[in-house]
Amino acid sequence: MMKNRKKILALLLALAMVLSLAACGGKKNDNPVIGGADGPTDIQVSDSDLAYVKDKGTLIVGITEFEPMDYQNTAGEWIGFDADMAKAFAESLGVKVEFQVIEWDSKVMELEGKTLDVVWNGMTLTDDVKAAMECSNPYFNNAQVVIVPKAKAGQYQTVESLEGLQFAAENGSAGQAEIEKLGNACTATQDQATALLEVQSGTADAAVIDYLMAAAMTGEGTSYADLTYTVSLNDEQYGVGFRKGSDLAAALNEFFKASYADGSMKQIADTYKIGDKLVEQK
């Protein structure tokens, strides 16, 4: 009798273990979700950035204050060529757009950490940028130009005349790279607008910024009427940056082609008086 009771007890324990394992196991989820301390979300993990952005419903765009590409109007709304195109691209994907001001030097890290989906801010397509990001086709021609007080512009018309000047430039920018080539001292600033302030206040002799910004923000009728641009240090092109391997770059290229073909891209560029620098999208 005792032996039978032991056998029955053993069978019951075995059955309990089987049921416990079944409850804790189950079919493997082939589409795991992103989770955290508060439990999983309903955003599916995917190799496709396009699917990821559509699933979460928001395109997060990394920018800096950079007229005429990304800047705020009096109502606090982000406008400019890049901001307007980002809004239109997000709408074409069926998602909302969210603009996030970033430290320019940390843009790649923020992309990889998925605090951003795209860097869309008049970004120069350097070899380093193209190695670190999945980039769109070029869409604007640009140059890095030297900003000086208008009263001193006549003294600084050649590269040779720039020797010994104390410069300011946005940290991690193409302008800073050009100053390094010159061998001049440079104060690194948070953005290009701050580099202009350094020259206006006299704490820097000159700055190097994008031509498109210089044309929009210096000279008569601007906030920097006493500044002007002189020497052009290079020729370059703008592109939009995504995470390396992202399929959003190809999607944007197709959007650029369609927008160029229907004239909407040129119309936005003309709104900000930079249509002559637009690159044809084929």
N, C-alpha and C positions, 0 to 999 in steps of 0.2 A: 504493500500500500504506500509506504514511504517513498519507494523508488518511483512509483507512478506519479506521485505528487511532484517529485523533483523533475521528472520528465515534462510534466504539464507546465510547471513554472518556467523551465528553460525555454519551452516553445513560446510561451507568452512573452518572455523577455526578448526573444529573437524577433517575434512579430512586432513588438514595440519599436525595436531598433530600425526595422525595415520601414515602418510607417514614418518614423522620425526623419530618416534619410530622404524619403520621398517628399516630405514637406519642405525640407531645406534645399532640395535639388530642383528638379524640373528641367524643362527644355532650355538650352542655352539661347540667350538673346543675340541674334545676329546683328542687331542694330542697337548697340549700347547707347545710353543717354548720358549727357553731361550731368554730374551731380556734385554736391558739396555737403557742407555740414547740415543744411536744412533739407537734404534729400535730393533726388534727381529732378532735373528739369525735363521739359519735353522737347529740347533741342537735340536732334540726332547727331551723333558723331559721324562725320563724312569726310572723304578725301576731297570732295568738291567744295571749294569756297563759295561758289555760286549757290549751291544747294544750302550751305550753312547760312549764308546771308538771307536767302529767301525764307528759310525755316524760322529764323529768329525775327524776321520782319523789319530789320534795321540795317542800314549801311552806315558804319561809323567812319567819318572822314577826318583825318588828321590834317590840321592847318596851322598857319601862323598868320598874324596880321600883315597883309601884303597886298596893298592896293596896286594894280587894279584886279588882282586875282581872287583874293579872299579878304574882305573887310566888312565892318558893320556899318549899317546906315543909322540914321538918327533914332530909328525905332528899335535898334539893337538886333536887327535881322542881318544874317550873313549874306552878303552879295558879292559880286565880282564875277569875272569870267569863269574861274574854276568852280566857285560856289554854285553859280547858276547851272553849269554843266553837270555838276554832281547831283543837284536836285533832279534834273531831267533824267539822268542815268538811273537814279534810284526809282523814279516813277516808272521807267521802262521795265524795271525788275519787279515792280509791284510792292516795293518796300518804302519805308520812311527813311529820311536822311537825318543824321545827327552829326553836327560839327563839334570837333574837340580840339582845343588849342593845345599844341604840344611843344616840347623842347626839341628843336630841330635835330640836335645831335643824337637824340634817343629814338628817332623814328623807326629804325629797323627793329630795335628791341621791342617797341610797342606793337609793331605788326606781328612779330613772332609770338608775343604774349597774348595776342588777340584782344588787346584793349582798343585796337584799331582794325579796320578792314582795308583801308586804303590811305595812302599819302597823296593828297591832291592839292598842290600848293606851289605851282610854278617851279617844279623840281628839275634841276639840270641833270640831263642823262650823262653822267660820268661813267667811267669804267667801273669804279667802286660801287656806284648805285646799281648798275646793271648786274653786277656780280652778287649783290646782296638782296635784290628784289626781282620780282617778276614785273617787268615794265611794259607799259603800253607803247604803241607807236608814237613817234614825236608828233606834237601838235602845234608848237609855237617855236619860232626862231627868236633867239635872245642873245645877249652879250653881257659880260660883266664890265661895268663902267666906273670911272673914278668920280666921286662927288667932292667938290670943293666949294668954299665961299665964292659967290659970283664975283666979288671984288678982286679975287686973286686968280681967277680962271686963266687969265693971260699968261701967268707964270707956269702953268701946268698943262702943256699941250702935247708933250711927248713922254714916253716911258722913262727916258733918261732924266727928265725934270722932276720925277717923283722921288728920286733918291733922298733918303733921310727923313721923309715924312712919317709922322705917327698916324697909323690908320686905325679904323674901326670896321668890323664886319661881323655878320651873324656867325655864331659858333657852328662849325661843321658845314658851312656853306661853300658854294663854288667861289664866292668872292674872297673868303678867307684863304682858299687854296691858291688863288691868283696872287694874293699879297705874300704868301709864303714863297712863291716863285720869285717875286721881286726882292725878297730878303729884308723887307721893312718890318718894323715893330708893329704889332697889331693888338688892339683891345677887342676881345671876343664879346659880342653882345647877344642878348636873348633872341633878337630878331632884327630884320633889316631896318625897320622903323626906328629902333633904338640906336642903330649905327648912324642914322641921319641926325638924331638928337645930339650925339656925341660931337658931330661936326658943327652943328648950329650953336652948341654951348661953348665951343672952343676947347673941349677936352681932347679932341682929336683933330689933326690937320686935314684929314680926308677920310672918306669911306669908299668901300667898293660894294655896290649893290647891282641888282639886275637892271638892265636897260629899261624893261617895261615898267618897272617901279619908278625908276628915275624920271622917265618921261611923264608919268602920272602925278608924281608927288613933289617935284622940284620946279622952280621957276615961277614966273608971274601967274598969279591967280591960284596958287597952292599954299599949303601951310608952311612950305619952305621956300618962300619967294626969294630969299637971299642966297640960296644954294643953286648950283648948276652941275652938269656932268660934262666931262672933257674927254679924257683918253679912254678908248675901248681896249680892253685887255685880251679879249678872246671872242670867238663865235661859238654858240652852243644852241642846244634845243631842249625844250621842256618835254617831260613825260610824266605819267602817273604811275605810282608804285604800289604793288600788292605783295603779299607773302610769296616767297620763292615757290614756284610751281603752281601758283593759283590760276584757276581757270577764269577768274574774273577779268584778267588782262585781255584774254581773247574776246570775252563778251564786250568789254569796253571798246576794243578796236572795231568791232562790228557796229557798235553804237556810234562811234566817231564817223565811220564811213556813211552810215545812214543820215546822220545829222549834217554832215558836210554836203551830201548829195541833195538833201531837201532845203538847204540854205539856212537852217536854224542855227548851226554852229557859227556861220559868218555873221548872222544877225546879232547874236550875243556878243561876238568879238567887236563888232562895230559900235554896239551900245557903250562899250568901254574904250572906244577909240584905238583899238589895237588890231583891227582887221587886216592891216597890211602885213602883219607878222605871222599870220595863220599859215600853218603847213597843210597843203592839200592832202586829204585822206583818200587813199586808193584801196 
